[in-house]
Amino acid sequence: MDQLLQHFANTIIMGGTYALLGIGLTLIFGIMRIVNFTHGELYAFGAYMMYFFATIIGMNFFVAIAFAIAAGMLLGMLLEFSLLRPKRGADIDTTMLIMIGAWIIMQNLEHLTWGGIAKSIPSPLPETPLVIGPISISWLRLMVLVIALLLIAATYSVINLTKLGKAMRATFQDSSTAALMGINVNAIYTLTFGFGSALAAAAGALLGPVFVVTPTMGDLASLKAFAIVILGGLGNITGAAIGGFILALAEEIGAGYISSGYRDAMGFVIIIIVLLFRPTGLFARAERVG
């Protein structure tokens, strides 16, 4: 029972960052209908920016997180403006090829810039874990959970309670009508891509200090993000958030009761099962983009 409680605690902590990855990806797909293959590299970019600001420059750890998220948003907006806007209205095959090319270029630039050696990001938090009964949690992982939950709550608030969120939802429902109502659809697309990119960078900035930072770290993160989106239903933000926690639970159970080598495989076993019995996702009937 003690081991099971520890696994549930780990699930909640990792699930928060997985949810950020999934929400960012599903937000872009839900509004723009673009499969963002650069999502994993934006995650890696956030981790490298965290390393740059916190380790190389020596910026305050928490301020560095904010700067890494902002850098991810700016890069996402630049990608949308330079690569996707000129091809607005193109078929999905064209945009997919563009994003795959951007993914390859970004990963090689990271390798060229930072080298292939893994980077570590020191944390200012105490190394002695917080012990609550049979559960032991590092302060760093607890901080990751708190910030991830705050970012998820902020995302829901922006989408459901602000004029920008209303414009995003209107664009999702009917971009032509939204344009006739005075909404700058191009600006909404750029902001949406930037917002989703910021969430991916946030996940990288939060998990970079927990693990290590490498040029290929985005590959697995991208696969997990797509898995989460498939679980929750394409374009369903609530489903993506729940899917992040489901994937984290599957990984914890697989690592704890089968083998640590099966941590990543267990999540994809669930994906295969979901695709076989519910191809549209577990929460396909839920309201999308909200």
CORUR-V286889 format. One line per field, one symbol per residue. ss: DSSP state (A for helix, B for strand, O for the rest). A space follows every 50 residues. Layout:
BEGIN
ss: ???
END
This chain:
BEGIN
ss: OAAAAAAAAAAAAAAAAAAAAAAAAAAAAAAAOOOOOOAAAAAAAAAAAA AAAAAAOOOOAAAAAAAAAAAAAAAAAAAAAAAAAAAOOOOAAAAAAAAA AAAAAAAAAAAAAAOOOOBOOOOOOOOOOBBBOOBBBOAAAAAAAAAAAA AAAAAAAAAAAOAAAAAAAAAAAOAAAAAAOOOOAAAAAAAAAAAAAAAA AAAAAAAAOOOOBOOOAAAAAAAAAAAAAAAAOOOOAAAAAAAAAAAAAA AAAAAAAOOAAAAAAAAAAAAAAAAAAOOOOOOOOOOOOO
END
